[in-house]
Amino acid sequence: MLSDAPSGVTPSEQYLDRLCKRSFLSLWSYPNLYRDQGRKNDKGDGKELADHLIIFNEHIIIFSDKSCAFPDSGNVELDWSRWYRRSIEKSAEQASGTERWLLQHPDRIFLDRECTKPLPISIEPGCRIHKIVVALNASERCKKFFGNSGSGSLVLSANVEGGTKPFHVGNISKSNGFVHILDDVTLDIVLGELDTITDFTDYLSRKEALFRSRLCMAAGEEELLAYYLTHTNRDKQHDFEINKTFDAAYFDEGSWSSVRTNPLYIEKKAADRQSYAWDEIIEKFSRNVLAGTLASGNDRPISDHERGLRVLASEGRHVRRNLAKALFDLLGTTPKDSNKMRMVLSKQIPERAYVLLIAGQETSHPDYREKRADLLSAYCHVAKADAPSLMDIVGIATEPVDYDSRSEDLFYMDTRKWDDDAQKEALELKKNTGLMTKLTKTQYHDKEYPRKEASVQARTNRNKKRNALKEQRNKWKAG
């Protein structure tokens, strides 16, 4: 069985491991990987590759954490220079070394020092690599340096080279390329706010584009994040929308404090709570995949199961909220001995659909799970026949809300090679079974920041379901 204990050698590495697994989930989050330097006497010659690696689709996130104690010689410039060199420069060098190895030897990465357990997730050709240095233990000295004002986060400044200016970070070196730096204050804030892989990589990509396009400065990473969370582009996606005529941008202190006390933000965080049930479903499947404890299919490679789970995990926090709401509404309205299905289209990716099935009939039958899985597969095939534009269809099935036990089935269809014969078979299946002949359209696309006047009714509805949903979440966690 897998252990819930955090991996890592130092306390800061263990803390980073906990944050990453919470935000990016265990199937795509890997601490303390090793690179195979070669073979010696038939034994692996593993060297540590990275403190933490996130691998998801075309994105790879490299975390490098050295987090040295901040010296106190009485000379702040000297102390800063020494700490910067040990905590930031060395970490950036390690991250760049990891980047080179990933690009040159993606097939020589292992989970263990003996190099007997290969990385179960493949690295995509043409991957996009983001490098992040975790540099802790400077916040108190930073506050003191600025007269005990501010949060203690490091100032971001694109025109600062290396460690030349105390508590200002910018370009580490030309050889290292773009490197993000998260400190005592901003590590928790950024990973806490952008706690899905898609939300996090979107932010990193757009931040990199911003700093490459113009001269930028921010009183701290949290101030940059505040602007990002409150601005969207023409596609309604969070972005750094800045007038193209401006050749510089400054993100002042106080923006983050203003955002996190804003009533709309508070309502958003409250509305997001139920979305974490979606994370728990993904994590439950992932743990069973990694431990080989699925109800069936344990003889198949991890990569086969990972494809469907990757679709679930690629949705951002707002979409997960809508999906969880659809699932809970279905759970709450399906009688104990009935079957009920709902199809939800992804707002993030229109060619993607989720088929949610609550199956309560014959739950005491020994073949119940097999029959439920077959029914879920049938619904997914009929869904494709009804909506030929769909490319990815993911089905999730479970029992009604008032059952003592909780189990789930996952079914994934990549329909990019769907042909006329498959379409004919699916239409025949629909005709013979009557599946999806009467569909009621329900919208699950609420606003990311709910309007205050709608929030009272929303809170009332959430409170009515809270006890039942809490019980289901506990069952998913226990699994």
N, C-alpha and C positions, 0 to 999 in steps of 0.2 A: 504493500500500500504506500501511497505517497504521504509525505509528512507535511503538516502545515507549518512546521518550524521554518523561519526564514533562513535562506542560504547566505553565505558571506563570511568573511574572516573577521573584519572589524565591525564594531557597532554601527558605524555609518553605512557600511555595505549591507548589513542585515536590514537596516531601516530602509535603504533604497530598494532592496528586494521586496519588502512588504508593500511599499508604495507601487512598485511596478506591477506586481501580481494583482493588486487591487484594481489598478487602472487598466492594465493591458491583458490581464488574465493569464493563467498558467501555461496554456498551450503555445503562446507566442512570446513568453518572457523567460529568458535564460541567464541565470547568474553564473559567473566563474566558468566560462567555457575554456576549452583548451585547443591549441593548434598542434597538429602532428608535424614535428620538425623532421622526422625520419624514423627509420626502424633501427633499433640496436638490440641484437641478440633476440629477435622476435618479440621484443617488448616495446610498447609505445613510448615515444619520447615527447610527452606532452608539456607544452609551455602555456602559461595562462594567456588567454587571448584578450579578454575584456572583463571588466567588473560586472557589466550587465548588458545584455543584447536583447532588443526587441525586433522580431522578424515577422513582417506581415505584408503580404502582397509584394509590391515593388519597394516598400519602405523598410529600411533597416535603421534602428536607432541605437547608437553606441553610447553607453554611459560609462564615464571614467571618473572614479572617485578616489582621491588621495586624502583630502580633508585633514591637513596637518594643523597642529595647535598654532595659534597666532603668537609669535614671539613678543617679548616686552623688554626691549633694551633701553627704552627711554627716547629712542630716535624713531619716530613713526615712519619716516621715509625708508629707513633701513629695514625696519620690521616688515613693512609692506612688501618691499622688494624680495626679502627672503621668503615670506609666506607665498607671494605670488609665484615665485619660481618653483616652489615645492608643490603647491596645491593646484596651480592652474597650468603653468608651462609643462610640467611633467605629465599631468593628466592629458593635456592636449597632444603631447607627443605619443602617449600610449594609444589614444583614440585614433590618431593618424596611422599608427602602425597596424592597428586592428583593421582599419579601412583598407590598407594595402593588401593585407592577407585575405580579407573577404573577397576582394576583386580578383586576386591572383589564384587563390586556392580554396574556392567555396566548398569543395568536396573533402577538405581535410580539417574539419571542425568537429570536435567531440565533447561529450558531456563529462568525461572523466579523464584524469591525468594519464591513465594507461592507454587511452585512445582505443577503447573497445566498444564504446557506445556512441555511434555517430549522431550528429544533430538530426532530429526527426523531421525538421521542417526544411524544405529546400529553399535555396537562395535564388531568386529570380534573376535571369540575365538582364543587364541594364538597370539594376536596382538603384534606388536613390538613397543615399546614406546621409543621416543627420548625426552630428557629433555633439555630445553634451558633456561638459565638465561639471561635476558636482563639487563645489568648493565651500566647505563649511568652516565655522569657527571664527569668522571675521566680523560678525554683526555688531557685537558690543563695542569693538574698537572703531567700527565704522560710525556708530552713533556718536561716540565720544569725539571723533574727528570733526563731525559736522555740528558740534555744539549740542549734543543730545537731542537733536531734532531728526525727524524722519523715521523710517521703519528699521533702518539698519541694513537695507539691501544695497548691493553695489550699483553704482551709477553706470549706465550703458552709454558709451560714447564712441561713435564710429571713427573719430579722428585721433583716438588714443592708440598708441602702438606699444605693445608689451606692458610691462609693469612700471611705466614711467610716471604715473600719477596716482597717488594713494587713493584706493577705494573707487577707482574708475577702471572699467574694463572695456576693451574694444577688440582691435585686431591683435591676436596673440603672436602670430608670425605668418609670413606669406606662405611658408611651406605647409602649414596646418590647414589652410583654407578657412571656411566659416565654421566657427565653434560657438555653440550656445553655452552660457555660464549660468548655472542656478546655484543660489547660495542658501544660507540658513533660513531666510525669510521666503524666498521665491520658490524653492523646491516644493514645499507643501502647497503653496497657492496655485502654482501652474499645474501640477499633477492632480490637485484636488478639483480644479475648475475644468480642466480638459482631460477628463478621466475616461475617455474612450480612445482607441487607436486613431480613428478617423479625425476626431476633434483635435487631438494632439498633433498629428502629422500635418493637418491643414494649417494649424497655427505656425508650426516650425517653417513650413514651406513659404508661407506668406510673409513671415518675419524676415526670412533670408532674402526674399525678393525685395522687400522694403529697404533693407540696409544696403543692398547692392545697387539700388536705383538712386539713392540720394543720401546726403549727410544726415544722420539721425543721432539724437541723444534722448535718453530717458532717465528720469530720477530714480528709476528702478524697474526691473522686469515686470513687477506688478502693475506699474503705471502704463506700460505698453500693453499688457494684457487687458486692462480696463478699457482702453480705447478700442481694442479688437472686439471685445465682447459687446460693445455698444454701437458698432458700425457694421454695415453690410454693403456688399456691392450690388450691381444691377441684377444679379442672379439670386439675391436674397441670402447670400452666404457671408459669414463673418469675414471681414477683410480690413486692411488698412487703406481706407478710401481717403486719399489726400490729393488736393488740387495738383494737377500735373505741372502747373506753372511754378510750384514751389520746389526749390532745389535743396531744401533742408526742412527737417521736422523735429520739434521738441515736445516730449511728453512730460508734462509737469507733475510735481508731487501733489498728492491729494486725490487723484482721479480714482484710485482703487478704493480708498476709504469712502468716497462718494457712491461708488457703484454698490459696494456690499451693504450699505445702509439704505439703498433705494427700495421702496415698497415693491416695485415691479420685480426687482432681482430677488427679493425675499419670497415673493409668490412663485417665481420660477423655481427656486430651490425646493419649495414645498411641493410643487407639482411634479418635480423630478423624482421624488422619493420612490414612487412605485416603479420607476423605470429600472431600479436596481434588481428587481425580480428577473428582468431579462438577463442581466449579468449573471445572476445565480443559476439560471437555466444553462447558459453557455458553460459556466464553470463546472456544473455538475456533469454535463456530457464530457467536457474536457478531461476531468479527473478520471472518469471511467475509461476514456480512450487511453490515457497514459498508463493507467494501472491495469488495463486489459480486463476490466470487470463489466463490460457491456452485456446486455441480455443476449446479444448475438453479434457476430461480425468481429470477434476478437482475433480471428485468424487473418484478418485483412490488415495491410499496412496502415500506420497512423495517418499517412498522407491521404488515404481514401476518406477517412472520417473528417479530417481537418478541413476539407474543401467546403462542406456544408456549414461547419461551425464558423469558418472564416466569413461566410456570408452574414451569419447572425451578428458576428462581432464587428463587422465593417460599418454597421449603422452607428450614427452619432447619438449623443445623449437625448436630443429632442425626439428623434425618430424612435428610439427605444422607449421613451415615455408613451408614445402613441401605440406602439406594439403591445406594451404591457397592459395598457388600458383596454385594448381590444381583447386580449386574452382574459383579463380579469372580468370584463363584462360578460364574456362568453361563459366563463366558469360560474358566474353568479346567476345566470339565466337558464342553465341546462339542468333539467330534472335528473334525479339520481339514476333512473333507468332508461335514459334517452341518449340519443346521439345528436350532436349539433356541430355544424361547421361554419367557419367564417373565413373569407379570403380578404387579406389586407394588402393593398399595393403600397410599395415603398415610395414615399415622397422624395427621398434622397436619390433613388435610382428607379425610374419609371418602368424599366424592363424587369423588375424584380417583384415577386409576390410571395406572401406568406399564407399558407393554408393552416388554419388553427382548427383542431378537431377535439371535441370533448366526447368521449365514447363511454357510456355508462351501461349499455346493454350487455348482459351475460358476463359481468365482471367476475363472477365466481367460476366461470367455465375455465377448464385447464388450458384451452387454446385461446383465451381472451387476448393475450398480447399479440399472438400471431395474427388473429383476425383483425385486431385494431391496426396493426402495421399494414396489412393488405388493404384495409379501407382507406387509410391515409394515402397510400400509394395511388389508389384508384382516384381519389379526389384530386391529387396533384396532376395526374395525367389528363383528367377531364378539364382541369383549370387551364392547362396549356391548349387543349383543343378549342376552348371558348375564347382564349386570348392569345392568338398566335405570336404576338409581339413579345411575349414574355421570354426571357433568356434564362433566368434563374428562378426556380421555384423551391421553396423550403417548406416542408410540412412538420408541424409539431402536434403530437397527440398526447392526451393525458386523461385521467379520470375526472368525474364531476367533483365539485368542491367538497361535498360532505362525505367522501370516502376516507376511511382510516389510513390507507396507504397512499403513496404518491409515486407514480412511475411515468416516464416520458419516452416517446418514440420520436426519432428524428429521421426525416426523409428528404434527400436533396436531389434535384433534377437540374442538370445542365442541358438545356434543350437547343443548343446551337447547331446540333446536327439532326434536328427533328425533320423527318421527311414525310412524303405523302402517305406512305404505309403506316407510319406512326400516328399521323393525324386520323387516318381512317379507323384504325384500331381504337383510338381514344373516343372518337365519336360513336362507335359501336358500343363501347363500354358505357357511355353516357346513356344511350338509348336503352340498353338492357337493364341498367341499374336505376335509372331515374335520378342519378346524382346531379346536383347543381341545376335542377330544372326550375327551382323557385328560389331566386337569390334576392335578398333585401340589401340594398346599398346603404352602408353606414360610413360616415366620414370620421376618421380618427386623425385629423390633422389640425390640432389646436395651435394656438400661438405659442411661440417659445417663451415669451414674457406675457403671461395672462393679464387681461385687463382687470383692474382692481374691482370694478363693479361685478364682474363675473366670478370673482374669487370666493365670495361667501357661499354661493351655491356649490361651487367646486369643492370647498372644504366640507360642506355638509354631506355631499355624495361620498367623499373619501372617508369621512368618519363612519358612515353607515357600513362600509365594507372593510374597515380597518382590521377588525378582529379576525374575520374569515381569511383575509389576505395575509395577515401576519402568520396565521397558522400554516398556510400554503408555503410561504417563504421559508419558514422554519423547516418544513419537510424537504424543500429543495436544498437548503443548506446542509441538513443532516445527511442527504444523499451524496 
